[in-house]
Amino acid sequence: MAATKETKETKEALETLKVNPIDCTGHGVCAELLPELISVDEWGYPIVDPRPVPPQLAREARRAVAACPALALKLMRR
């Protein structure tokens, strides 16, 4: 049985964004940096698209995670 080799694109395609609702303080930075995948509710808290992050948005997703002032946004592998 041959081992499968994952490419960088394959790994990124398997990542999804997750918000820890307890840690999130509703700054909205994530939605400003990644409006394609994150919107905000009427109180300013993020609503994250549950689908995997498309490879073309992987860089922006990592940037949004790094910019979260509450460290509540994470990229998770499936």
Secondary structure, DSSP 8 states (H G I E B T S, - for coil): -------HHHHHHTEEEEE-TTT-----HHHHH-TTTEEE-TTS-EEE--S---GGGHHHHHHHHHH-TTS-EEEEE-
